[in-house]
Amino acid sequence: MVAGYVAPWKARTNGPNIKTIPARELTHLMYAFGTVSAEGRAELADRCVDAGACNGTAPAAPFGGNFAQLAELKQDNPQLRILISLGGWNGSKYFSAAAATPLSRARFAQSVIDAFLRPYPGLFDGVDIDWEFPVSGGRPDNLARPEDRANFTLLIAELRRRLTDLAASERRELELAIAVSAVPDKLANLEAAALARLVDRFHLMAYDYHAGSAFAAFNAPLFACAGDPNPDLNVDASVNGLVRAGVPPAKVALGIAFYGRAVANVPQQNGGLFQTGATASEEWGGSDGIDYRDLVGRRPEEHGFRRFWSDEAQVPWLYDAERRIWISYDDPLSVVRKAMYARARALAGIMIWDLFADDGSLLAALRTGTLPSQKSE
């Protein structure tokens, strides 16, 4: 499988939008995001953008807004499975409340069906829950409690039951996936084995290993390498951790970042790698990172950057010694290496954040599986 998230706020005039998504190269598309209200109900994040319900009007029939474009995409690509993704980094504040009691869990699960599956018949083939994160580690204002660990499993069990009933009544298959952090302390806050019996897939967010840090370490290394002070922060360690926790490899979709992260004021030793800088580079995306399409569009190697490649981590980086800027990212070569790893480990496939960040070459590399020629230091 090749499953890609689409972040609608990244759509551009005369640029990437839902109509331009190369759906023939995907098996799944996750629309990110629906939100969770203070009352613990699943809701549209933006009624106008998502469903065409603007200025207080009702949603267009049968579909409006982005959902109309999704419907056209699916009509042209009937093999495509579309899931509504709920939560995300900015939309997970109230998951803890939604999961807290039997009543709140039932209310949330039913609201998913009432908000997304019944009003838009045939559009969504399932649900992806992206709670960032149970127990701890999300935004500072998120509701959180130690009971989240067990309550998350109970919430997913209730949602699974409701989806199973709806699938039987509509005589079709509905999928349930969860997006999970790849960092060990956050994985420990999941009842992974119990969740694996309930969901179709874990979308492993195998990136952002050093998000928010001024330390020049890889955003998404495939393996640890010599000198890395955090040898458990890499794709291979995360996959092994999930499998040891009781998740079958065939239920793990390996997440690949179609963006990079940059650090400013990084010393020159070792091409900047594993050096401590000052802060995220605002010139190259700041704390949000920089989309791959924007990174390559600025032609960094023509403007003072050198490209390096780590044979151990199997990922590249860029460094400008004069301006002391260090950038970690994935390119077509590292994407292919990660796809090869997913096949070798018999994983479910690949998950992408996010499709609008690509210039076309990363998804093409996944499709062809061809190793590009490597130019590196």
N, C-alpha and C positions, 0 to 999 in steps of 0.2 A: 504494500500500500504506500501511496504518497499522499499525505494529508497536509493541506496548507491552511493556515489562518488568514483571513482577510480582515484588515483593520480599516473600517470605512472612513474614519477621520483622515486617513492618508490619501484618499482619492483626490485627484488633481484635475483641474481644467486642462484639456488637451494632454493629459498624462494618464497614469494608471487609474483604472476604475473597474468596477465589477465586469463590465462588458469586455474588457481586454484580458481578463484572466484566461490563461491557456488551459482550459478545463480538461482537454483531452489528455493532458499530462498528469492529471490528478485522479485519485480514487475518491478522496474525501475533501470537503471544504468546510471549515468551521467559521461561522460568522461571529465576529467578536466586537462587541459583546452585548448580551442582555444584562440587566442589572438586577439587584436584589433590594427591595424597598426596606424602609425602616420597620415596616410591619412583617417583614420576612417573606414577601411575595416576589416571584419572578415577574419582571416587567420589561417592556421596551426601554432601551436607554434613551432613544430620541424618536418619538412618535412620528415626527415629520420626516427625518432622514431615513429611518428604517422602513416605515410603512406608508409614507405619504399623507399622514394625518397632520396637516399643517393648519395653523391659525384656529385651533379648536375644532376642526372638522374631523369626521370619522375617517378611518383608513379607507383608502381607495379599494374598490371591489373589482376583481377578486384580490389583486395585489397592487400595491403602490410603492413609491420610494425605491429603496435598495432591494426590497423583497421582490418587486416586479422584475428587476434585473436578474436577481437570483433565479426566479422562475424561468426566464428566457434562457439563462445559462443551462439550466437543468433540462429544458426542453430540447436544446441543441445537443446536449451531452447526457443522454438518459442513464449512462453508467455512473454518473457522479452522485455521490451521497453527500447531502448537506446537513450539517449539525448546527444547532444554535448553541453558542458557547456563552456561559453565564459567569459573570464575576470579573476576573482579571485583576491586575494590580490596583486599579482605581475603583473597582466595583465589588470588593469583597467585604466591605465594612460590616454588613449585617448578616453574613453567613452564620456566624456563631449563634445569633438569636434564632435564625431560621431552623437551626439544627438542635436547639436546646431541649425541646420537649416532644412527646408524641404528637400533641396537637399542632405545634409549630411545624414539625416535619411533614405532617399530612397536609397542612395548609400550603406549604411551599411546593410540595410535589404536585398537588392539584393545580396550583397556579402556573406551573410550567406548561401543563397541558392546556390550560385555559388561555394563557397569554400567547403561546407560540404554535401549538400543534393543532388545536381545533380551529382557530381563526384563519389559518393559512393551510388549508388541506393539501397534503401531498408535497408541500415545500420542504419541510424539515424531516429528515430521516432519523433523527435522534437528538441527543443532548450531550453536551460536553460541560462538565462542572470544573471551573477554574477558580477554586477557593485559594487565595493567596494571603495567608496560609493558616490552617488550623493550629491552634494553641499559641503560636508566636511567629514573628518574622515578617509580617506584612506591614502595611502603612501604620504609622503611630496611632492614628485615630480609629483603627479597626477594633471592633468588639472581639474579645478573645478570652478563653477560659481553659483550664486544664482538661475539662471534660470534652473539649472539641475533638480530641483524638477518637474517643468512642462514639461521640455523637455524629461525627462525619460518616462513619460506617453506617450508623442507623439512618441517617439522611439518605445516603445512597441506596440503602436497602428499600426504603419507602418509595423513592423515585423509581427504582427498578421494578417494583411491584406495580406501580401505576402505569409505567410504560408497557409492561408485559400485558396488562389488561387491555390497554388501548390497542396494542398491536394485534391482539387476538380479535378484537371487535372490528378492526379495519382490515384484517387479513394481510398484514404486511409486517416487515421486520423493522423494529426501532432499536437503534444502538444507544449505548450509554458509555461514555468515556470520561476520564478525569485527567486534568492536567496537573502534574506534580513536580515539585522542585527536585533538582538533582543534588542538592547540598545535604550532607549526612544528617545534620541536626534537624532539618525539616522533614526528611524522610522518616526519622525516628518518631515524628508526631503523627504517623499514619499507621493504622492497622492493615498493613499492606496485604497480608495473606487473605484476610477476610474480605477486603475490597476486591481482590483479584477474583474472588468467586462471584462477584456481583457485576463487574463491569466488563465491557468488551476489550477496552484498551486503557493503558496508562500512557498519556502523552508526556513523555519525560522531557522536561525543560532543561536540556543538557547544555546550558549556557548561563551567562551572568554569574560565573563562579566568583568573580571579584567585583561585581557591580557596586558602585558607591565607594570604592577604594581608590586611593592614589598610588597603590602598588602596581607596577607595570608587569602584570601577570596575565596569561592568556584568558580571553573571555570564554573560550570553549575548546580546550585542548582535548584531543582524543586520548592521549596517554600522558602520564607524568613524565617529566624529564629531569635530568641531573640539575641540581641547584634549586629545584622548586621547593620552597618551604612548606607547601601544602600539597603533598603527593596524593591526597584523597579527593582533590578537587579537579576531576577530569571525567570525561565521558565513560571510560572503561570502569573506573571505580564506582561511578553512579549505577551503571548497568549491573555490575556485580553486586552492589548493595541491594538493589531491588530484587534480584534473583535470590540472594541469600535470605531476604525477608519473606520469600514465598510467592513471588510473582513469576509466572511462567514466562520465559523469553518471548513466546509467541504472542503475549499480550502487551509487549513493550514497543511503543513507537518512539524511535530515537529523534529527539528534537534537534534541529539545525538552525542556527541563527543566521539570517540574511542581513546582518548588520554588524558593525564594529564598535569598539569602545576605545577612546583616546585619553591619554594622561598627559598633562602638561608639566614642564620643568623636570624632565627625567634625565638623570646623569647619563653620560655617554658609555660607561662601562658595559661590556657585553651587548652592545647595540641597544642599550636601554632595558633589555630583558631582566626581570627580577630586581629592578632598581626602584627606589621609592621616589615618586614625584611629588607634586604639590596638590593637584586637584584634577578633576575631569577637564579636558580641553574644550572650552566653549567654542573655539574655532572649528572643532571637528565633532560637534554634536552634543557636547556637554553631558549631563547626567543621563540623557535619553539615548545616547549613542548616535551613530550615523548609519543610515541605510546604505547598503552596498551600492545601489545605483548612484547615490550621491557621492559616495567615496570615490568610485572609479571615474565618475563624471568630472571630478576635479583634477584628475590625472596627477596624483601625488608624486609619482616617480619622475615627472617632468618639472617638479617644483620643490626639489630639495630632499625628498624622501628616498631611502634605500629599502628595497624589499629583502627580508630575511625569511628563511624557512627552517623550521625545527624538524629534523628527521625523527626525533623522539616523540614530540607532541603531535606531529603530523598536521601542523597549522602554520600559516605565515604570520609575519608582523611587518610593520613599517616603522622606520625611525628617521627623524630629521635631526641630525646632530647639531646643526646650527641653532634651530629654534627649540630643540630639546623636547620634541613632541613624539610620543610613542603610540602606535595604533595596533590593536589586536582585532582580527577579523577572520572570516572564512572566505575562501575564493573557490573557483571551480575545482582546483586540485584537492583541497581539503574536504570539499563536499563529496567528491567521488570516493575519497578514502573512508569517509564516514559511512557512506552507502555500502562500500565493500565490507566494512566492519559489521554493519547491521545484517548483511546477508550471511557472513561467516558465523555470527552468533545466533542465527535463525530468529531474529527479532521480527515483529509484525511489519515493520517498514520504517518509513521516514515521516517525521512531522516537521513543518516549516513555520517559523515566525519571522517575517510575515511575507505574504506573496507580493504586496505592493513595494517591498524593499528591493526587489530583484530588478536587474537591468535585462533579464532574459537569459543570461549566461549560467546562472546557478541552477535553475530548474532544467535548463538544457543539459548541463553536466549530469544531473541525476538521471535524465531520460536516456542519454547515450551510454553512460557508465564508462566513458573514455577518459583516460588520464591525460590532462593537458600537458604540454611541454612545460618544464619547470625552469624558471629563471630566478635564481635566488643567490643570496650571499651566504 
